[in-house]
């Protein structure tokens, strides 16, 4: 498998994880939201933009 295919697979998986987190975000309490922020920061370098757009801060 080429590096390009691996990166595409990682991006698709990341996008699916974002969608799952965002769907759970409405029902989440404060501690769960903090856990989401930590997970987002581990997943991607652009996590701060996502945190702001999702209204977590």
mmJSON file of the N, C-alpha and C atoms, coordinates in Angstrom:
{"data_MODEL":{"atom_site":{
"group_PDB":["ATOM","ATOM","ATOM","ATOM","ATOM","ATOM","ATOM","ATOM","ATOM","ATOM","ATOM","ATOM","ATOM","ATOM","ATOM","ATOM","ATOM","ATOM","ATOM","ATOM","ATOM","ATOM","ATOM","ATOM","ATOM","ATOM","ATOM","ATOM","ATOM","ATOM","ATOM","ATOM","ATOM","ATOM","ATOM","ATOM","ATOM","ATOM","ATOM","ATOM","ATOM","ATOM","ATOM","ATOM","ATOM","ATOM","ATOM","ATOM","ATOM","ATOM","ATOM","ATOM","ATOM","ATOM","ATOM","ATOM","ATOM","ATOM","ATOM","ATOM","ATOM","ATOM","ATOM","ATOM","ATOM","ATOM","ATOM","ATOM","ATOM","ATOM","ATOM","ATOM","ATOM","ATOM","ATOM","ATOM","ATOM","ATOM","ATOM","ATOM","ATOM","ATOM","ATOM","ATOM","ATOM","ATOM","ATOM","ATOM","ATOM","ATOM","ATOM","ATOM","ATOM","ATOM","ATOM","ATOM","ATOM","ATOM","ATOM","ATOM","ATOM","ATOM","ATOM","ATOM","ATOM","ATOM","ATOM","ATOM","ATOM","ATOM","ATOM","ATOM","ATOM","ATOM","ATOM","ATOM","ATOM","ATOM","ATOM","ATOM","ATOM","ATOM","ATOM","ATOM","ATOM","ATOM","ATOM","ATOM","ATOM","ATOM","ATOM","ATOM","ATOM","ATOM","ATOM","ATOM","ATOM","ATOM","ATOM","ATOM","ATOM","ATOM","ATOM","ATOM","ATOM","ATOM","ATOM","ATOM","ATOM","ATOM","ATOM","ATOM","ATOM","ATOM","ATOM","ATOM","ATOM","ATOM","ATOM","ATOM","ATOM","ATOM","ATOM","ATOM","ATOM","ATOM","ATOM","ATOM","ATOM","ATOM","ATOM"],
"id":[1,2,3,4,5,6,7,8,9,10,11,12,13,14,15,16,17,18,19,20,21,22,23,24,25,26,27,28,29,30,31,32,33,34,35,36,37,38,39,40,41,42,43,44,45,46,47,48,49,50,51,52,53,54,55,56,57,58,59,60,61,62,63,64,65,66,67,68,69,70,71,72,73,74,75,76,77,78,79,80,81,82,83,84,85,86,87,88,89,90,91,92,93,94,95,96,97,98,99,100,101,102,103,104,105,106,107,108,109,110,111,112,113,114,115,116,117,118,119,120,121,122,123,124,125,126,127,128,129,130,131,132,133,134,135,136,137,138,139,140,141,142,143,144,145,146,147,148,149,150,151,152,153,154,155,156,157,158,159,160,161,162,163,164,165,166,167,168,169,170,171],
"type_symbol":["N","C","C","N","C","C","N","C","C","N","C","C","N","C","C","N","C","C","N","C","C","N","C","C","N","C","C","N","C","C","N","C","C","N","C","C","N","C","C","N","C","C","N","C","C","N","C","C","N","C","C","N","C","C","N","C","C","N","C","C","N","C","C","N","C","C","N","C","C","N","C","C","N","C","C","N","C","C","N","C","C","N","C","C","N","C","C","N","C","C","N","C","C","N","C","C","N","C","C","N","C","C","N","C","C","N","C","C","N","C","C","N","C","C","N","C","C","N","C","C","N","C","C","N","C","C","N","C","C","N","C","C","N","C","C","N","C","C","N","C","C","N","C","C","N","C","C","N","C","C","N","C","C","N","C","C","N","C","C","N","C","C","N","C","C","N","C","C","N","C","C"],
"label_atom_id":["N","CA","C","N","CA","C","N","CA","C","N","CA","C","N","CA","C","N","CA","C","N","CA","C","N","CA","C","N","CA","C","N","CA","C","N","CA","C","N","CA","C","N","CA","C","N","CA","C","N","CA","C","N","CA","C","N","CA","C","N","CA","C","N","CA","C","N","CA","C","N","CA","C","N","CA","C","N","CA","C","N","CA","C","N","CA","C","N","CA","C","N","CA","C","N","CA","C","N","CA","C","N","CA","C","N","CA","C","N","CA","C","N","CA","C","N","CA","C","N","CA","C","N","CA","C","N","CA","C","N","CA","C","N","CA","C","N","CA","C","N","CA","C","N","CA","C","N","CA","C","N","CA","C","N","CA","C","N","CA","C","N","CA","C","N","CA","C","N","CA","C","N","CA","C","N","CA","C","N","CA","C","N","CA","C","N","CA","C","N","CA","C","N","CA","C","N","CA","C"],
"label_alt_id":[null,null,null,null,null,null,null,null,null,null,null,null,null,null,null,null,null,null,null,null,null,null,null,null,null,null,null,null,null,null,null,null,null,null,null,null,null,null,null,null,null,null,null,null,null,null,null,null,null,null,null,null,null,null,null,null,null,null,null,null,null,null,null,null,null,null,null,null,null,null,null,null,null,null,null,null,null,null,null,null,null,null,null,null,null,null,null,null,null,null,null,null,null,null,null,null,null,null,null,null,null,null,null,null,null,null,null,null,null,null,null,null,null,null,null,null,null,null,null,null,null,null,null,null,null,null,null,null,null,null,null,null,null,null,null,null,null,null,null,null,null,null,null,null,null,null,null,null,null,null,null,null,null,null,null,null,null,null,null,null,null,null,null,null,null,null,null,null,null,null,null],
"label_comp_id":["UNK","UNK","UNK","UNK","UNK","UNK","UNK","UNK","UNK","UNK","UNK","UNK","UNK","UNK","UNK","UNK","UNK","UNK","UNK","UNK","UNK","UNK","UNK","UNK","UNK","UNK","UNK","UNK","UNK","UNK","UNK","UNK","UNK","UNK","UNK","UNK","UNK","UNK","UNK","UNK","UNK","UNK","UNK","UNK","UNK","UNK","UNK","UNK","UNK","UNK","UNK","UNK","UNK","UNK","UNK","UNK","UNK","UNK","UNK","UNK","UNK","UNK","UNK","UNK","UNK","UNK","UNK","UNK","UNK","UNK","UNK","UNK","UNK","UNK","UNK","UNK","UNK","UNK","UNK","UNK","UNK","UNK","UNK","UNK","UNK","UNK","UNK","UNK","UNK","UNK","UNK","UNK","UNK","UNK","UNK","UNK","UNK","UNK","UNK","UNK","UNK","UNK","UNK","UNK","UNK","UNK","UNK","UNK","UNK","UNK","UNK","UNK","UNK","UNK","UNK","UNK","UNK","UNK","UNK","UNK","UNK","UNK","UNK","UNK","UNK","UNK","UNK","UNK","UNK","UNK","UNK","UNK","UNK","UNK","UNK","UNK","UNK","UNK","UNK","UNK","UNK","UNK","UNK","UNK","UNK","UNK","UNK","UNK","UNK","UNK","UNK","UNK","UNK","UNK","UNK","UNK","UNK","UNK","UNK","UNK","UNK","UNK","UNK","UNK","UNK","UNK","UNK","UNK","UNK","UNK","UNK"],
"label_asym_id":["A","A","A","A","A","A","A","A","A","A","A","A","A","A","A","A","A","A","A","A","A","A","A","A","A","A","A","A","A","A","A","A","A","A","A","A","A","A","A","A","A","A","A","A","A","A","A","A","A","A","A","A","A","A","A","A","A","A","A","A","A","A","A","A","A","A","A","A","A","A","A","A","A","A","A","A","A","A","A","A","A","A","A","A","A","A","A","A","A","A","A","A","A","A","A","A","A","A","A","A","A","A","A","A","A","A","A","A","A","A","A","A","A","A","A","A","A","A","A","A","A","A","A","A","A","A","A","A","A","A","A","A","A","A","A","A","A","A","A","A","A","A","A","A","A","A","A","A","A","A","A","A","A","A","A","A","A","A","A","A","A","A","A","A","A","A","A","A","A","A","A"],
"label_entity_id":["1","1","1","1","1","1","1","1","1","1","1","1","1","1","1","1","1","1","1","1","1","1","1","1","1","1","1","1","1","1","1","1","1","1","1","1","1","1","1","1","1","1","1","1","1","1","1","1","1","1","1","1","1","1","1","1","1","1","1","1","1","1","1","1","1","1","1","1","1","1","1","1","1","1","1","1","1","1","1","1","1","1","1","1","1","1","1","1","1","1","1","1","1","1","1","1","1","1","1","1","1","1","1","1","1","1","1","1","1","1","1","1","1","1","1","1","1","1","1","1","1","1","1","1","1","1","1","1","1","1","1","1","1","1","1","1","1","1","1","1","1","1","1","1","1","1","1","1","1","1","1","1","1","1","1","1","1","1","1","1","1","1","1","1","1","1","1","1","1","1","1"],
"label_seq_id":[1,1,1,2,2,2,3,3,3,4,4,4,5,5,5,6,6,6,7,7,7,8,8,8,9,9,9,10,10,10,11,11,11,12,12,12,13,13,13,14,14,14,15,15,15,16,16,16,17,17,17,18,18,18,19,19,19,20,20,20,21,21,21,22,22,22,23,23,23,24,24,24,25,25,25,26,26,26,27,27,27,28,28,28,29,29,29,30,30,30,31,31,31,32,32,32,33,33,33,34,34,34,35,35,35,36,36,36,37,37,37,38,38,38,39,39,39,40,40,40,41,41,41,42,42,42,43,43,43,44,44,44,45,45,45,46,46,46,47,47,47,48,48,48,49,49,49,50,50,50,51,51,51,52,52,52,53,53,53,54,54,54,55,55,55,56,56,56,57,57,57],
"pdbx_PDB_ins_code":[null,null,null,null,null,null,null,null,null,null,null,null,null,null,null,null,null,null,null,null,null,null,null,null,null,null,null,null,null,null,null,null,null,null,null,null,null,null,null,null,null,null,null,null,null,null,null,null,null,null,null,null,null,null,null,null,null,null,null,null,null,null,null,null,null,null,null,null,null,null,null,null,null,null,null,null,null,null,null,null,null,null,null,null,null,null,null,null,null,null,null,null,null,null,null,null,null,null,null,null,null,null,null,null,null,null,null,null,null,null,null,null,null,null,null,null,null,null,null,null,null,null,null,null,null,null,null,null,null,null,null,null,null,null,null,null,null,null,null,null,null,null,null,null,null,null,null,null,null,null,null,null,null,null,null,null,null,null,null,null,null,null,null,null,null,null,null,null,null,null,null],
"Cartn_x":[0.85,0.0,0.899,0.573,1.392,1.116,2.027,1.864,0.623,0.358,-0.823,-2.097,-2.205,-3.387,-3.509,-2.369,-2.395,-2.897,-2.41,-2.847,-4.332,-4.827,-6.257,-7.075,-6.617,-7.316,-7.331,-6.19,-6.134,-7.081,-7.137,-8.039,-9.494,-9.85,-11.244,-11.605,-10.697,-10.935,-11.076,-10.217,-10.275,-11.599,-12.05,-13.322,-14.486,-14.43,-15.478,-15.465,-14.276,-14.172,-14.727,-14.445,-14.993,-16.515,-17.083,-18.545,-19.151,-18.523,-19.02,-18.947,-17.843,-17.704,-18.723,-18.9,-19.815,-21.259,-21.627,-22.986,-23.204,-22.163,-22.267,-22.132,-21.695,-21.386,-22.62,-23.769,-24.98,-25.411,-25.204,-25.64,-24.546,-23.356,-22.204,-22.222,-21.709,-21.549,-20.162,-19.814,-18.571,-17.329,-17.334,-16.144,-15.945,-17.039,-16.942,-16.447,-16.868,-16.396,-14.9,-14.414,-12.978,-12.217,-12.784,-12.158,-12.122,-13.194,-13.23,-12.144,-11.943,-10.915,-9.535,-9.275,-7.984,-7.81,-8.843,-8.767,-8.548,-9.246,-9.078,-7.649,-7.081,-5.705,-4.708,-4.989,-4.111,-4.279,-5.483,-5.772,-5.186,-5.188,-4.826,-4.177,-3.279,-2.682,-3.651,-4.706,-5.687,-6.829,-6.595,-7.653,-8.195,-7.349,-7.82,-8.918,-8.81,-9.86,-11.159,-11.054,-12.248,-12.896,-12.082,-12.61,-13.387,-12.853,-13.539,-14.824,-14.773,-15.959,-17.064,-16.689,-17.683,-18.167,-17.565,-17.997,-17.627,-16.499,-16.089,-15.337,-14.877,-14.161,-14.964],
"Cartn_y":[-1.17,0.0,1.238,2.164,3.367,4.332,5.258,6.266,7.121,7.401,8.202,7.501,6.217,5.46,5.401,5.272,5.25,6.575,7.671,8.987,9.2,8.763,8.886,8.093,6.898,6.071,6.751,7.328,8.031,9.225,9.966,11.123,10.71,9.617,9.136,8.681,7.992,7.534,8.73,9.729,10.931,11.647,11.75,12.407,11.657,10.334,9.539,9.756,9.858,10.112,11.488,12.49,13.828,13.787,13.09,13.017,12.344,11.278,10.573,11.469,12.185,13.084,14.204,14.774,15.902,15.476,14.262,13.799,13.57,13.176,12.953,14.247,15.296,16.546,17.213,17.095,17.747,17.218,15.934,15.309,15.272,15.732,15.585,16.6,16.142,17.058,17.695,18.49,19.269,18.382,17.308,16.453,15.717,15.298,14.627,15.58,16.824,17.815,18.041,18.035,18.178,16.998,15.797,14.616,14.72,15.25,15.444,16.417,17.475,18.46,17.804,16.992,16.301,15.357,14.607,13.677,14.413,15.52,16.295,16.808,17.266,17.784,16.686,15.454,14.344,13.914,14.093,13.609,14.48,15.79,16.66,17.943,18.512,19.789,20.966,20.83,21.893,21.809,21.192,20.961,22.247,23.263,24.513,25.151,25.049,25.581,24.8,23.481,22.662,22.969,23.135,23.438,24.748,25.748,27.031,26.917,26.219,26.12,25.28,24.317,23.5,24.156,25.263,25.977,25.302,24.651,23.944,24.839,25.969,26.864,28.084],
"Cartn_z":[0.0,0.0,0.0,-0.821,-0.928,0.223,0.408,1.449,1.199,-0.052,-0.409,0.051,-0.194,0.221,1.74,2.417,3.88,4.436,3.849,4.317,4.051,2.912,2.607,3.613,3.953,4.939,6.303,6.695,7.979,8.005,6.901,6.836,6.932,6.264,6.316,7.722,8.373,9.736,10.68,10.494,11.318,11.117,9.883,9.584,10.231,10.225,10.866,12.383,12.96,14.393,14.748,13.913,14.136,14.13,13.16,13.048,14.276,14.751,15.936,17.164,17.317,18.469,18.418,17.245,17.11,17.405,17.03,17.302,18.797,19.514,20.957,21.752,21.108,21.793,22.397,21.76,22.254,23.62,23.852,25.093,26.159,25.822,26.71,27.848,28.993,30.116,30.049,31.034,30.996,30.983,31.77,31.808,30.486,29.879,28.594,27.517,27.586,26.623,26.774,28.0,28.22,27.63,27.766,27.18,25.656,25.071,23.628,23.181,23.951,23.601,23.608,24.624,24.703,23.523,23.184,22.067,20.749,20.562,19.335,19.201,20.294,20.246,19.921,20.329,19.992,18.538,18.006,16.658,15.564,15.736,14.64,15.127,14.343,14.729,14.605,13.831,13.661,14.647,15.792,16.769,17.369,17.515,18.112,17.277,15.959,15.085,15.26,15.394,15.604,16.946,17.969,19.303,19.273,18.593,18.495,17.681,16.56,15.712,16.35,17.181,17.862,19.147,19.532,20.727,22.034,22.069,23.292,24.26,23.836,24.751,25.069],
"occupancy":[1.0,1.0,1.0,1.0,1.0,1.0,1.0,1.0,1.0,1.0,1.0,1.0,1.0,1.0,1.0,1.0,1.0,1.0,1.0,1.0,1.0,1.0,1.0,1.0,1.0,1.0,1.0,1.0,1.0,1.0,1.0,1.0,1.0,1.0,1.0,1.0,1.0,1.0,1.0,1.0,1.0,1.0,1.0,1.0,1.0,1.0,1.0,1.0,1.0,1.0,1.0,1.0,1.0,1.0,1.0,1.0,1.0,1.0,1.0,1.0,1.0,1.0,1.0,1.0,1.0,1.0,1.0,1.0,1.0,1.0,1.0,1.0,1.0,1.0,1.0,1.0,1.0,1.0,1.0,1.0,1.0,1.0,1.0,1.0,1.0,1.0,1.0,1.0,1.0,1.0,1.0,1.0,1.0,1.0,1.0,1.0,1.0,1.0,1.0,1.0,1.0,1.0,1.0,1.0,1.0,1.0,1.0,1.0,1.0,1.0,1.0,1.0,1.0,1.0,1.0,1.0,1.0,1.0,1.0,1.0,1.0,1.0,1.0,1.0,1.0,1.0,1.0,1.0,1.0,1.0,1.0,1.0,1.0,1.0,1.0,1.0,1.0,1.0,1.0,1.0,1.0,1.0,1.0,1.0,1.0,1.0,1.0,1.0,1.0,1.0,1.0,1.0,1.0,1.0,1.0,1.0,1.0,1.0,1.0,1.0,1.0,1.0,1.0,1.0,1.0,1.0,1.0,1.0,1.0,1.0,1.0],
"B_iso_or_equiv":[0.0,0.0,0.0,0.0,0.0,0.0,0.0,0.0,0.0,0.0,0.0,0.0,0.0,0.0,0.0,0.0,0.0,0.0,0.0,0.0,0.0,0.0,0.0,0.0,0.0,0.0,0.0,0.0,0.0,0.0,0.0,0.0,0.0,0.0,0.0,0.0,0.0,0.0,0.0,0.0,0.0,0.0,0.0,0.0,0.0,0.0,0.0,0.0,0.0,0.0,0.0,0.0,0.0,0.0,0.0,0.0,0.0,0.0,0.0,0.0,0.0,0.0,0.0,0.0,0.0,0.0,0.0,0.0,0.0,0.0,0.0,0.0,0.0,0.0,0.0,0.0,0.0,0.0,0.0,0.0,0.0,0.0,0.0,0.0,0.0,0.0,0.0,0.0,0.0,0.0,0.0,0.0,0.0,0.0,0.0,0.0,0.0,0.0,0.0,0.0,0.0,0.0,0.0,0.0,0.0,0.0,0.0,0.0,0.0,0.0,0.0,0.0,0.0,0.0,0.0,0.0,0.0,0.0,0.0,0.0,0.0,0.0,0.0,0.0,0.0,0.0,0.0,0.0,0.0,0.0,0.0,0.0,0.0,0.0,0.0,0.0,0.0,0.0,0.0,0.0,0.0,0.0,0.0,0.0,0.0,0.0,0.0,0.0,0.0,0.0,0.0,0.0,0.0,0.0,0.0,0.0,0.0,0.0,0.0,0.0,0.0,0.0,0.0,0.0,0.0,0.0,0.0,0.0,0.0,0.0,0.0],
"pdbx_formal_charge":[null,null,null,null,null,null,null,null,null,null,null,null,null,null,null,null,null,null,null,null,null,null,null,null,null,null,null,null,null,null,null,null,null,null,null,null,null,null,null,null,null,null,null,null,null,null,null,null,null,null,null,null,null,null,null,null,null,null,null,null,null,null,null,null,null,null,null,null,null,null,null,null,null,null,null,null,null,null,null,null,null,null,null,null,null,null,null,null,null,null,null,null,null,null,null,null,null,null,null,null,null,null,null,null,null,null,null,null,null,null,null,null,null,null,null,null,null,null,null,null,null,null,null,null,null,null,null,null,null,null,null,null,null,null,null,null,null,null,null,null,null,null,null,null,null,null,null,null,null,null,null,null,null,null,null,null,null,null,null,null,null,null,null,null,null,null,null,null,null,null,null],
"auth_seq_id":[1,1,1,2,2,2,3,3,3,4,4,4,5,5,5,6,6,6,7,7,7,8,8,8,9,9,9,10,10,10,11,11,11,12,12,12,13,13,13,14,14,14,15,15,15,16,16,16,17,17,17,18,18,18,19,19,19,20,20,20,21,21,21,22,22,22,23,23,23,24,24,24,25,25,25,26,26,26,27,27,27,28,28,28,29,29,29,30,30,30,31,31,31,32,32,32,33,33,33,34,34,34,35,35,35,36,36,36,37,37,37,38,38,38,39,39,39,40,40,40,41,41,41,42,42,42,43,43,43,44,44,44,45,45,45,46,46,46,47,47,47,48,48,48,49,49,49,50,50,50,51,51,51,52,52,52,53,53,53,54,54,54,55,55,55,56,56,56,57,57,57],
"auth_comp_id":["UNK","UNK","UNK","UNK","UNK","UNK","UNK","UNK","UNK","UNK","UNK","UNK","UNK","UNK","UNK","UNK","UNK","UNK","UNK","UNK","UNK","UNK","UNK","UNK","UNK","UNK","UNK","UNK","UNK","UNK","UNK","UNK","UNK","UNK","UNK","UNK","UNK","UNK","UNK","UNK","UNK","UNK","UNK","UNK","UNK","UNK","UNK","UNK","UNK","UNK","UNK","UNK","UNK","UNK","UNK","UNK","UNK","UNK","UNK","UNK","UNK","UNK","UNK","UNK","UNK","UNK","UNK","UNK","UNK","UNK","UNK","UNK","UNK","UNK","UNK","UNK","UNK","UNK","UNK","UNK","UNK","UNK","UNK","UNK","UNK","UNK","UNK","UNK","UNK","UNK","UNK","UNK","UNK","UNK","UNK","UNK","UNK","UNK","UNK","UNK","UNK","UNK","UNK","UNK","UNK","UNK","UNK","UNK","UNK","UNK","UNK","UNK","UNK","UNK","UNK","UNK","UNK","UNK","UNK","UNK","UNK","UNK","UNK","UNK","UNK","UNK","UNK","UNK","UNK","UNK","UNK","UNK","UNK","UNK","UNK","UNK","UNK","UNK","UNK","UNK","UNK","UNK","UNK","UNK","UNK","UNK","UNK","UNK","UNK","UNK","UNK","UNK","UNK","UNK","UNK","UNK","UNK","UNK","UNK","UNK","UNK","UNK","UNK","UNK","UNK","UNK","UNK","UNK","UNK","UNK","UNK"],
"auth_asym_id":["A","A","A","A","A","A","A","A","A","A","A","A","A","A","A","A","A","A","A","A","A","A","A","A","A","A","A","A","A","A","A","A","A","A","A","A","A","A","A","A","A","A","A","A","A","A","A","A","A","A","A","A","A","A","A","A","A","A","A","A","A","A","A","A","A","A","A","A","A","A","A","A","A","A","A","A","A","A","A","A","A","A","A","A","A","A","A","A","A","A","A","A","A","A","A","A","A","A","A","A","A","A","A","A","A","A","A","A","A","A","A","A","A","A","A","A","A","A","A","A","A","A","A","A","A","A","A","A","A","A","A","A","A","A","A","A","A","A","A","A","A","A","A","A","A","A","A","A","A","A","A","A","A","A","A","A","A","A","A","A","A","A","A","A","A","A","A","A","A","A","A"],
"auth_atom_id":["N","CA","C","N","CA","C","N","CA","C","N","CA","C","N","CA","C","N","CA","C","N","CA","C","N","CA","C","N","CA","C","N","CA","C","N","CA","C","N","CA","C","N","CA","C","N","CA","C","N","CA","C","N","CA","C","N","CA","C","N","CA","C","N","CA","C","N","CA","C","N","CA","C","N","CA","C","N","CA","C","N","CA","C","N","CA","C","N","CA","C","N","CA","C","N","CA","C","N","CA","C","N","CA","C","N","CA","C","N","CA","C","N","CA","C","N","CA","C","N","CA","C","N","CA","C","N","CA","C","N","CA","C","N","CA","C","N","CA","C","N","CA","C","N","CA","C","N","CA","C","N","CA","C","N","CA","C","N","CA","C","N","CA","C","N","CA","C","N","CA","C","N","CA","C","N","CA","C","N","CA","C","N","CA","C","N","CA","C","N","CA","C","N","CA","C","N","CA","C"],
"pdbx_PDB_model_num":[1,1,1,1,1,1,1,1,1,1,1,1,1,1,1,1,1,1,1,1,1,1,1,1,1,1,1,1,1,1,1,1,1,1,1,1,1,1,1,1,1,1,1,1,1,1,1,1,1,1,1,1,1,1,1,1,1,1,1,1,1,1,1,1,1,1,1,1,1,1,1,1,1,1,1,1,1,1,1,1,1,1,1,1,1,1,1,1,1,1,1,1,1,1,1,1,1,1,1,1,1,1,1,1,1,1,1,1,1,1,1,1,1,1,1,1,1,1,1,1,1,1,1,1,1,1,1,1,1,1,1,1,1,1,1,1,1,1,1,1,1,1,1,1,1,1,1,1,1,1,1,1,1,1,1,1,1,1,1,1,1,1,1,1,1,1,1,1,1,1,1]
}}}
